């Protein structure tokens, strides 16, 4: 774990919404502090060694680069949470990762090999793909910026080199650590995603050998080796060996993209970009160190996505030179996927190469011989089945025979209901999951006849698609039985405005940061909380009533539920309705009268996906999919679709994620 040292004289004690508790480290870019906010969430806060000094154009460039960095989905990366643009010295707060740097691990414990090296390569390739999908170039990919956490490798500090460069304080294009720079960085040429690919190859080579791929006693020697030295990667297994060799090509045009690296390491076709499902698989493989890989014949995750209806995100335009060509593919290797992913369906088994004339003559048999061989095999199989059924006292073989039962209580001859180590495994093997939702909230999750519709339902469908399930089964769960439904296995996930609490449920997310707030008529005299003084407020049986009363004196008008409150508000019998802003927006959106939510944001209500306790694999996968909802703009589309008629200051930034 990182060593946290005390603050020293001159260190700030607060930055933004974070209270600083110690120093994580210091480098050429800035000092990294450990910060904690009011919710107890920790962040790594880097106070950058750059000065704006009133330069508005530099500040604008910084804001633009930072916004791009915040779009990066949290697939094996440390998510950017917030930053300061007001002070002369900016800072960036990122998700705090408890883990050791790859450099420290290799220098202390020695080189990596086997599945540990495979997982490092897949995890970092997943992160690099997510970074490039957000149109970000890391520019400083190296062992120091790869942290090995309990849930696998995480890539940090993506885009910071570009952010620093955008201030104008560094004028050279050759930003990076010398031993991991690409030839084009040394030459001062344009850099791009292909530059990160070279640095990735050098990093994996360091992890596999224990020494930098381009070592030397001086910077001049290091740079010369980068330009002219070929790296020996023969100690690596395939397909990693071929992938790293191609990543270290001197010409950017000859290197694969990060998408192609990830797909090749997973044994998949590189004809299309890596979809969200592929990124999710990468996270699962990189983070699961409890069992060895299950290696099965190549199966296209993209094909699976085409069957399930989950669309792959559009690849951002890469800036390689015009002469860039598709790198030669290595020999087809086994797919590296987490345990539980189904094997190749019969219609997708790759065809073998046709035999030569000599081979064909040697194995040729007459048509009649082949027919009798097939018939004989079929009869043998039927006989074996009949004997097995008779041995198990299968009822149809003996008239009136009693059906015997297995020790588990199921009839003998019938398999007991299968159990799965995780929802991810169940989704992969069966293509189906059950999601518990509320059915009584307009706009959020409302049951209409036999179906469900609303904000939560769309989120649940998107998460299911990311797990490879085309059409999940929805069932209504109340606030009283959702924890029990998860524990019993009646539902696999719960997406039901479920606030993170201290109970036995495990949560992934939150998927939305709601707030207790107040709903009023749009265009009326109430614009802020203080304007409610002396006004009539509907008082359903919710904690939000007391939260408002603690801040302003109002006249409470009792009501049975939110539907009754909306009747009172529409008729003018009350002036306001308190509650969670998302739920209020759902009720208000179906009204012909225009309403608004004040934006008081009295509390934070972190709605998260409920998961059965201990299912860490699914928790990690769902967290990554939630981050992608925001990165792709899908969350903004949902808010507009379901609450567009309400004046509503919705939260559209990725909320600070909890740990799995």
C-alpha positions in Angstrom: 0.0 0.0 0.0 1.2 3.6 -0.6 3.0 5.1 2.4 1.2 8.2 3.6 3.5 10.8 5.2 2.3 13.7 7.4 1.7 17.1 5.9 4.6 19.6 6.2 4.7 23.3 6.7 3.3 25.1 3.7 1.0 22.3 2.7 -2.7 23.2 2.3 -5.1 21.5 4.7 -8.1 21.7 2.3 -8.6 21.6 -1.5 -12.1 21.9 -2.8 -14.5 19.6 -1.0 -11.6 17.5 0.4 -9.8 17.8 3.7 -6.1 16.7 3.3 -4.8 14.2 5.7 -1.3 13.4 4.4 1.1 13.2 1.5 1.0 10.2 -0.9 4.1 11.3 -2.9 5.7 14.0 -5.0 6.9 13.9 -8.6 7.8 16.2 -11.5 4.2 17.1 -12.1 3.2 17.9 -8.6 2.5 16.8 -5.0 -0.1 14.1 -4.4 -2.2 14.4 -1.2 -4.7 12.0 0.4 -8.0 13.8 0.7 -11.3 12.9 2.4 -14.7 14.5 1.7 -17.7 14.9 4.0 -19.1 11.5 2.8 -15.8 9.8 3.9 -14.8 9.1 0.3 -11.0 9.3 -0.3 -9.3 10.8 -3.3 -5.7 11.3 -4.5 -5.3 15.0 -5.1 -2.5 16.2 -7.3 -1.5 19.8 -6.8 0.2 20.6 -10.1 3.5 22.4 -10.4 2.1 24.9 -13.0 0.9 28.5 -12.8 -1.8 30.2 -14.7 -0.7 33.7 -13.7 -3.8 35.2 -15.2 -3.5 33.5 -18.5 -7.1 33.0 -19.6 -6.3 31.1 -22.7 -4.2 28.6 -20.7 -7.0 28.3 -18.2 -9.4 27.6 -21.0 -7.1 24.9 -22.5 -6.8 23.4 -19.0 -10.6 23.2 -18.7 -10.9 21.6 -22.1 -8.3 18.9 -21.4 -9.7 18.2 -18.0 -13.2 17.8 -19.4 -11.8 15.2 -21.8 -10.1 13.4 -19.0 -13.3 13.2 -17.0 -15.0 11.3 -20.0 -12.7 8.3 -19.5 -14.7 5.4 -18.3 -13.5 3.6 -15.2 -12.3 0.4 -16.9 -9.1 -0.3 -15.0 -8.4 3.4 -14.6 -8.5 5.8 -11.6 -11.5 8.1 -12.4 -11.0 11.9 -12.4 -13.5 13.3 -9.8 -13.0 17.1 -9.6 -10.5 19.8 -10.2 -10.0 23.5 -9.4 -9.8 26.1 -12.2 -10.1 29.2 -10.0 -6.7 29.4 -8.2 -3.5 30.1 -9.9 -2.2 26.7 -9.1 -4.7 24.0 -10.2 -5.3 20.6 -8.7 -6.9 17.4 -9.9 -8.7 14.9 -7.6 -8.8 11.3 -8.8 -10.2 8.1 -7.3 -7.8 6.9 -4.6 -6.3 3.5 -5.4 -4.9 1.4 -2.6 -2.1 -0.4 -4.3 1.6 -0.5 -5.1 3.1 0.9 -8.2 4.1 -1.7 -10.8 7.7 -0.4 -10.7 7.9 -1.0 -6.9 6.5 -4.5 -7.2 8.9 -5.6 -9.9 12.0 -4.0 -8.3 11.1 -5.6 -4.9 9.6 -8.9 -5.8 11.1 -9.6 -9.2 9.6 -10.0 -12.8 6.0 -11.2 -13.4 5.1 -14.3 -15.3 2.3 -16.6 -16.1 -1.3 -15.5 -15.4 -0.1 -12.6 -13.3 1.7 -11.1 -16.3 -1.3 -12.0 -18.6 -3.7 -10.1 -16.2 -1.4 -7.1 -16.1 -1.3 -6.9 -19.9 -5.0 -7.4 -20.3 -5.9 -4.9 -17.5 -3.6 -2.2 -18.8 -4.7 -2.7 -22.4 -8.3 -2.3 -21.1 -7.4 0.9 -19.4 -5.6 2.2 -22.5 -8.5 1.4 -24.7 -10.9 3.3 -22.4 -8.6 6.3 -22.4 -8.3 6.3 -26.1 -12.1 6.0 -26.5 -12.4 9.3 -24.7 -10.0 10.9 -27.3 -7.2 11.1 -24.6 -3.6 10.3 -25.2 -1.8 9.4 -21.9 1.6 10.6 -23.0 3.3 9.2 -19.9 2.4 5.6 -19.7 5.0 3.8 -17.5 5.3 1.4 -14.6 5.0 4.3 -12.0 1.5 5.1 -13.4 0.3 1.5 -13.1 -1.0 0.7 -9.6 -1.7 -2.9 -8.7 -4.8 -2.9 -6.5 -6.8 -5.7 -4.9 -9.1 -5.6 -8.0 -6.3 -5.7 -10.5 -4.1 -3.1 -12.3 -5.3 0.5 -12.5 -3.8 3.2 -14.8 -3.5 6.7 -13.3 -2.5 10.2 -14.4 -3.9 9.9 -17.9 -3.9 13.2 -19.8 -2.0 15.1 -17.0 1.0 15.6 -19.2 -1.2 17.1 -21.9 -2.9 19.3 -19.3 0.4 20.6 -18.1 1.5 21.2 -21.7 -1.8 23.1 -22.3 -0.7 25.8 -19.8 2.3 26.7 -21.9 4.8 26.0 -19.1 6.3 23.1 -21.0 7.0 23.9 -24.6 8.8 20.7 -25.7 6.7 18.0 -27.3 8.9 15.4 -25.8 6.8 14.9 -22.6 7.3 11.6 -20.9 9.7 9.4 -19.0 12.8 8.8 -21.2 12.9 4.9 -20.9 9.3 4.6 -21.9 9.1 7.3 -24.6 8.2 6.4 -28.2 10.5 7.2 -31.1 8.2 10.0 -32.3 8.4 11.7 -28.9 12.1 11.8 -29.1 12.0 13.1 -32.7 9.6 15.9 -31.7 6.9 14.5 -34.1 3.2 14.4 -33.4 2.1 12.0 -30.7 -1.1 10.0 -30.7 -2.7 6.8 -29.3 0.1 4.9 -31.1 2.6 6.6 -28.8 0.9 5.1 -25.7 0.9 1.7 -27.4 4.8 1.8 -27.6 5.0 2.9 -24.0 2.6 0.0 -23.1 4.9 -2.5 -24.8 7.9 -1.1 -23.0 6.1 -1.3 -19.7 5.0 -5.0 -20.2 8.6 -5.9 -21.2 9.8 -4.3 -18.0 7.3 -6.3 -16.0 8.3 -9.6 -17.7 12.1 -9.1 -17.5 12.6 -6.9 -14.4 14.7 -4.4 -16.3 13.8 -1.5 -18.5 13.5 -2.5 -22.1 15.7 0.5 -23.1 18.2 0.8 -20.2 21.3 2.9 -20.1 23.6 5.0 -18.0 22.7 8.2 -19.6 19.6 9.7 -21.3 21.5 9.8 -24.6 22.1 6.0 -24.5 18.5 5.4 -23.5 17.2 7.5 -26.4 19.6 5.8 -28.9 18.3 2.4 -27.8 14.7 3.4 -28.2 15.5 4.5 -31.8 17.7 1.6 -32.8 17.5 -1.3 -30.3 15.1 -4.3 -30.8 13.7 -5.7 -27.5 13.9 -9.4 -26.8 10.4 -10.7 -25.8 11.1 -14.4 -26.3 10.5 -15.1 -22.6 6.8 -14.2 -23.0 4.1 -16.7 -24.0 1.9 -16.3 -27.0 -0.2 -14.4 -27.9 1.5 -11.8 -25.5 4.9 -12.2 -27.2 3.6 -11.2 -30.6 1.4 -8.4 -29.3 4.3 -6.8 -27.4 6.7 -7.2 -30.3 4.3 -5.4 -32.6 3.6 -2.7 -30.0 7.3 -1.9 -29.9 7.6 -1.3 -33.6 9.7 1.8 -34.4 7.1 3.1 -36.9 3.7 4.2 -35.5 2.1 2.8 -38.7 3.2 -0.8 -37.8 1.8 -0.8 -34.3 -1.6 -2.1 -33.3 -4.2 0.1 -31.7 -5.1 -0.4 -28.0 -8.4 -1.9 -29.2 -6.5 -4.5 -31.3 -4.1 -5.3 -28.4 -7.0 -6.0 -26.1 -8.9 -8.1 -28.6 -5.9 -10.1 -29.5 -5.0 -10.8 -25.9 -8.6 -12.0 -25.4 -8.4 -14.1 -28.6 -11.0 -12.1 -30.4 -11.4 -10.8 -33.9 -9.8 -7.4 -34.5 -12.0 -6.4 -37.4 -14.0 -4.1 -35.2 -13.3 -1.9 -32.2 -13.6 -3.1 -28.6 -17.1 -2.7 -27.3 -18.2 -2.0 -23.8 -18.7 -5.8 -23.3 -15.1 -6.4 -24.4 -13.9 -3.7 -21.9 -16.0 -5.4 -19.2 -14.5 -8.8 -20.0 -11.0 -7.2 -19.7 -11.9 -5.8 -16.3 -13.1 -9.2 -15.2 -10.1 -11.1 -16.4 -7.6 -8.6 -15.0 -9.3 -8.5 -11.6 -10.0 -12.2 -10.9 -7.0 -13.7 -9.3 -8.9 -16.5 -7.5 -8.7 -19.0 -10.2 -6.7 -19.7 -13.4 -7.9 -18.7 -16.8 -10.5 -20.8 -18.6 -9.0 -21.1 -22.1 -11.6 -22.1 -24.8 -11.5 -21.9 -28.6 -11.8 -18.4 -30.0 -15.3 -16.9 -29.6 -16.2 -13.4 -30.8 -17.5 -11.2 -28.0 -18.6 -8.8 -30.7 -20.7 -11.5 -32.3 -22.3 -12.1 -28.9 -23.0 -8.4 -28.6 -24.7 -8.4 -32.0 -27.0 -11.2 -30.8 -27.8 -9.4 -27.5 -28.4 -6.0 -29.0 -25.7 -4.1 -27.0 -24.0 -1.7 -29.3 -20.3 -1.1 -29.3 -19.3 2.5 -28.7 -18.0 4.4 -31.7 -14.3 4.4 -32.0 -12.8 7.9 -31.8 -10.8 8.9 -34.8 -7.2 8.0 -34.3 -4.5 10.1 -35.8 -2.0 7.6 -37.3 -0.1 8.4 -40.4 -1.8 7.8 -43.7 0.3 4.8 -44.5 -0.7 2.9 -41.4 -1.5 -0.7 -42.1 -3.2 -3.5 -40.2 -0.4 -5.4 -38.3 0.0 -9.0 -39.1 -2.1 -11.2 -36.9 -0.4 -13.8 -34.7 -1.4 -17.5 -34.9 -4.9 -18.0 -33.6 -4.6 -18.7 -29.9 -7.0 -19.6 -27.1 -9.5 -17.1 -25.8 -8.7 -15.7 -22.4 -12.0 -15.2 -20.6 -13.2 -15.4 -17.0 -14.5 -18.7 -15.8 -18.2 -19.2 -16.6 -18.2 -17.8 -20.1 -19.9 -20.4 -22.4 -17.8 -22.4 -24.8 -18.1 -22.0 -28.6 -21.6 -22.7 -30.0 -21.5 -25.5 -32.6 -22.3 -22.9 -35.4 -19.2 -20.9 -34.5 -16.5 -23.6 -34.3 -13.7 -22.4 -36.7 -13.4 -24.5 -39.8 -10.2 -26.5 -40.1 -7.9 -26.1 -43.2 -8.8 -28.6 -46.0 -6.5 -31.6 -46.0 -3.9 -32.1 -48.7 -4.5 -34.7 -51.5 -2.3 -37.3 -49.7 -4.1 -36.8 -46.4 -7.5 -37.0 -48.2 -6.5 -40.3 -49.8 -5.3 -41.7 -46.5 -8.6 -41.0 -44.7 -11.0 -41.6 -47.5 -13.7 -44.1 -46.8 -16.7 -45.2 -48.8 -20.1 -43.4 -48.4 -21.6 -46.7 -47.2 -18.9 -47.2 -44.6 -19.4 -43.7 -43.2 -23.2 -44.3 -43.0 -22.8 -47.6 -41.1 -20.2 -45.9 -38.8 -22.7 -43.2 -37.9 -25.6 -45.7 -37.4 -23.4 -47.8 -35.1 -22.3 -44.8 -33.1 -25.9 -43.7 -32.7 -27.1 -47.1 -31.5 -24.3 -47.3 -29.0 -25.2 -43.9 -27.6 -28.9 -44.8 -27.4 -28.1 -48.0 -25.5 -25.9 -46.1 -23.1 -28.7 -43.6 -22.4 -31.2 -46.4 -21.8 -28.9 -48.2 -19.4 -28.2 -44.9 -17.5 -32.0 -44.2 -17.2 -32.7 -47.7 -16.0 -30.0 -47.5 -13.4 -31.5 -44.3 -12.1 -35.0 -45.8 -11.9 -36.4 -43.2 -14.4 -40.2 -43.5 -14.2 -41.1 -43.9 -17.9 -39.0 -47.1 -18.1 -41.3 -49.0 -15.6 -45.0 -48.5 -15.5 -46.2 -47.4 -12.1 -42.6 -47.1 -10.8 -42.2 -44.5 -8.0 -40.0 -41.5 -8.9 -36.9 -41.6 -6.7 -35.3 -38.4 -5.5 -31.7 -37.3 -5.2 -30.2 -36.3 -1.9 -30.8 -32.7 -2.7 -34.5 -33.3 -2.9 -34.8 -33.1 -6.7 -36.2 -36.1 -8.6 -33.4 -38.5 -9.7 -32.6 -38.1 -13.3 -33.2 -34.3 -13.0 -30.3 -31.9 -12.4 -30.7 -29.6 -9.4 -31.0 -25.9 -10.2 -27.6 -24.6 -11.2 -25.8 -22.2 -8.9 -23.4 -19.5 -10.1 -20.5 -17.8 -8.4 -21.6 -14.5 -9.7 -24.3 -12.7 -11.8 -21.6 -12.2 -14.5 -21.2 -15.9 -14.7 -24.9 -16.6 -14.8 -25.4 -13.9 -17.5 -22.6 -15.4 -19.6 -23.9 -19.0 -19.3 -27.6 -18.5 -19.6 -28.1 -15.1 -21.3 -30.7 -14.2 -18.6 -30.9 -12.4 -15.3 -33.7 -11.2 -13.0 -33.7 -7.5 -11.9 -35.8 -6.2 -9.1 -37.3 -2.7 -9.6 -39.9 -0.5 -8.2 -43.2 -0.4 -10.0 -44.9 2.6 -8.4 -42.8 5.6 -9.4 -43.8 7.5 -12.6 -40.9 8.4 -14.7 -38.5 6.4 -12.6 -39.9 2.8 -12.5 -43.6 2.3 -13.2 -45.4 -1.0 -14.0 -47.9 -0.7 -16.9 -49.7 -3.9 -17.4 -47.1 -6.6 -17.8 -44.2 -4.3 -18.5 -42.1 -1.6 -16.8 -40.9 1.8 -18.0 -38.8 4.6 -16.6 -35.4 6.0 -15.8 -34.4 3.0 -13.6 -35.7 0.5 -16.2 -33.6 2.0 -18.9 -30.5 2.0 -16.7 -31.2 -1.7 -15.8 -31.5 -2.6 -19.5 -28.3 -0.9 -20.3 -26.4 -2.7 -17.5 -27.9 -6.0 -18.5 -26.8 -5.5 -22.1 -23.3 -4.8 -20.9 -23.4 -8.1 -19.1 -24.5 -9.8 -22.3 -28.2 -10.2 -21.6 -30.5 -9.0 -24.4 -33.8 -8.9 -22.4 -33.6 -9.2 -18.6 -36.6 -10.3 -16.5 -38.0 -7.5 -14.3 -39.9 -8.1 -11.1 -41.4 -5.6 -8.6 -39.7 -5.4 -5.2 -40.6 -3.1 -2.3 -38.2 -1.3 0.0 -38.9 -4.0 2.6 -38.1 -7.1 0.6 -35.3 -6.1 -1.8 -32.5 -7.2 0.5 -34.2 -10.5 1.2 -34.8 -11.1 -2.5 -31.1 -10.6 -3.2 -30.0 -12.8 -0.4 -32.4 -15.6 -1.4 -31.5 -15.4 -5.1 -35.0 -14.5 -6.2 -33.4 -11.5 -8.0 -29.9 -11.1 -9.3 -29.7 -7.3 -9.2 -31.9 -4.5 -7.7 -32.2 -1.2 -9.5 -34.8 0.6 -7.5 -33.7 4.0 -6.2 -31.9 1.9 -3.6 -29.8 4.2 -1.4 -26.5 2.9 -0.2 -26.9 1.9 3.5 -25.0 0.0 6.1 -27.0 -3.2 5.7 -25.9 -6.6 4.4 -26.5 -5.7 0.7 -23.5 -5.1 -1.5 -23.8 -2.1 -3.8 -22.2 -1.1 -7.1 -22.3 2.5 -7.9 -24.0 4.8 -7.1 -25.6 5.0 -10.5 -27.2 8.4 -9.6 -26.6 11.0 -6.9 -30.1 12.2 -5.9 -30.9 14.8 -3.2 -33.7 15.6 -0.9 -35.2 18.8 -2.3 -38.5 20.6 -2.9 -40.9 20.7 -5.9 -42.9 24.0 -6.6 -44.7 25.5 -9.5 -42.5 27.0 -12.2 -42.8 30.7 -12.6 -44.2 31.2 -9.1 -42.8 33.3 -6.2 -40.8 30.5 -4.6 -37.2 30.4 -6.0 -35.2 29.3 -2.9 -35.7 27.5 0.3 -36.2 30.7 2.4 -39.2 31.6 0.2 -41.1 28.7 1.8 -41.3 30.4 5.1 -44.9 30.4 6.2 -46.0 28.5 3.1 -48.0 25.3 3.1 -46.0 22.1 2.3 -47.4 18.7 1.6 -46.3 16.2 4.3 -46.3 12.5 3.1 -44.7 9.9 5.3 -41.1 10.5 4.3 -37.9 11.8 6.1 -37.7 14.7 3.7 -40.5 16.5 5.5 -38.4 16.8 8.7 -35.3 17.8 6.7 -37.1 20.8 5.3 -38.8 21.7 8.6 -35.3 21.8 10.2 -34.4 24.6 7.8 -37.5 26.7 7.3 -40.8 27.2 9.1 -43.6 25.8 7.0 -47.2 24.7 7.6 -47.4 20.9 7.1 -50.4 19.5 5.3 -50.7 15.8 5.8 -51.1 13.5 2.8 -51.1 9.7 2.2 -48.6 9.6 -0.7 -47.0 11.5 -3.5 -49.9 11.1 -5.8 -52.1 12.9 -3.2 -49.4 15.6 -2.8 -49.4 16.2 -6.5 -53.2 16.7 -6.4 -52.8 19.2 -3.7 -50.0 21.0 -5.4 -51.9 21.1 -8.7 -55.0 22.6 -7.1 -53.0 25.2 -5.1 -53.9 23.6 -1.7 -50.1 23.4 -0.9 -47.2 25.4 -2.2 -44.5 22.7 -2.2 -43.8 19.0 -2.0 -40.6 17.7 -0.4 -38.7 14.5 -1.4 -35.9 13.0 -3.4 -35.5 15.2 -6.5 -35.5 12.3 -9.0 -38.8 10.9 -7.6 -40.3 14.4 -7.5 -39.2 15.0 -11.1 -40.9 11.8 -12.2 -44.3 12.7 -10.7 -44.0 16.3 -12.0 -43.1 15.3 -15.6 -46.5 13.8 -16.3 -48.4 16.9 -15.2 -49.7 19.4 -17.8 -48.6 22.3 -15.4 -44.9 23.1 -15.4 -43.0 22.5 -12.2 -39.5 23.1 -11.0 -37.2 21.6 -8.3 -35.6 24.4 -6.2 -32.1 22.9 -6.3 -31.6 23.2 -2.5 -29.9 19.7 -2.5 -30.5 19.3 1.2 -28.9 15.8 1.4 -27.1 13.3 -0.8 -29.1 10.1 -1.7 -26.7 7.7 -3.5 -28.9 5.3 -5.6 -26.9 2.2 -6.3 -27.3 -1.3 -7.8 -28.0 -3.9 -5.1 -26.0 -7.1 -5.5 -25.8 -10.2 -3.4 -23.2 -9.9 -0.7 -19.8 -11.1 -1.8 -20.3 -10.9 -5.5 -17.3 -8.7 -6.1 -16.9 -9.7 -9.8 -20.4 -8.4 -10.7 -19.9 -5.3 -8.5 -16.8 -4.3 -10.5 -18.4 -5.0 -13.8 -21.5 -3.0 -13.0 -19.4 0.0 -11.7 -17.6 0.1 -15.0 -20.9 0.0 -16.9 -22.3 2.8 -14.8 -19.3 5.0 -15.5 -19.9 4.3 -19.2 -23.5 5.6 -18.9 -22.1 9.1 -18.1 -19.1 8.9 -20.5 -21.3 8.2 -23.5 -23.9 10.8 -22.6 -26.5 8.2 -22.1 -27.4 9.5 -18.6 -28.1 12.9 -20.0 -30.4 11.4 -22.7 -32.3 9.6 -20.0 -32.8 12.7 -17.9 -34.1 14.6 -20.9 -36.3 11.7 -22.0 -38.0 11.1 -18.6 -37.9 14.5 -16.9 -37.4 17.0 -19.7 -40.6 19.1 -18.9 -39.4 19.8 -15.3 -36.9 22.5 -14.4 -34.4 20.2 -12.8 -30.7 20.6 -12.0 -29.8 17.0 -12.6 -26.5 15.5 -11.6 -24.7 14.6 -14.9 -21.2 13.9 -13.6 -20.1 10.4 -12.7 -20.8 10.1 -8.9 -18.0 9.1 -6.6 -18.0 5.3 -6.6 -18.0 3.1 -3.6 -15.7 0.2 -3.2 -16.5 -3.4 -4.0 
